[in-house]
Each structure stands twice: as C-alpha cells, then as structure tokens.
Amino acid sequence: MPLRTHAALLKGFKESSEMSTRGTDSVPVVDFSAYSLEKHIPDEKTLQKLVDDIHNAFTTIGFVYLKNTGCPPQVIKDAFRKSKAFFDLNEGVKLKHRRGDILPKSNFGYVEMEQEG
C-alpha cells in the first residue's frame, strides 16, 4: 500500500475539539501549540487540555497527529520520506529490524501486518 501524502493524511483526521464525540475510525489531530518548541512556559489550562487530548487519542486510537509543534516542516518531510523508504523495502529486509530482536521487550522496531492488537 503506498504511503499517502501529508495532505491526504489530514483529510480524514478529526480536530481534537471533536475527540469526545467522534468514533474510533480516524486518527485525531491534536493542536500541540500549548507546549510547542516556541513555548517556554505553557498556560496551565491549555496544557491540561493538550494532555487530556493526547491521552484520549493514545488510549482510544493508539495514534495521534500533532499540529503546531514548532518542528520545522523539512524535518517532518524527511521523516515521512524515510518512513516511506523503509516500508517500500521487501519484507525480508524489514524483518531484520523486527521489534524485540535488537532489545528484548523493546517497544521499537518493525511489526508485520496484522500482528499487533
């Protein structure tokens, strides 16, 4: 399956303000501006909403799309490009980087399709 572009990924995402009313069929978009790289002292109320939104996303969906992080766009583009390059590799190469093979009980590495759950 080809990697969708950044813009295509955003089309199906929901804004974090809708998180409490949406189903579990899409990845939520969470505004990270309350604690972005540009902030030195976050507003406590806004930061708590950010914490709640991220917690909700990870405990209901398991994924989150962060916007307004302050991360340079080129860094994000490079990460998507490198991710696509990895997933375009044949299965045998990806399996050399299987989760747990490098460090037992680690939480990083490649996981085959339909093996998480």
BELMO-V736262 format. One line per field, one symbol per residue. phi: phi as a letter, one per 40 degrees, with the letter a starting at -180 (. if undefined). burial: b if it has 16 or more other ideal C-beta (glycine too) atoms within 10 Angstrom, else e. A space follows every 50 residues. Layout:
phi->???
burial->???
This chain:
phi->.ccccdccccdccbccccdcbccbbacccbccccaccccbbccccccccd dcccdccccbbgbabcbfcgcddcccdcccccccccccccdcccccbcdg ccbdgcbbhcbcdgbbi
burial->eeeeeeeeeeeebbebeebeeeeeeebbbbbbbbbbeeeeeeeeeeeebb eebbebbeeebeebbbeebeeeeeeeeeeeeeeeeeeeeeeeebeeeebe eeeeeeeeebeeeeeee
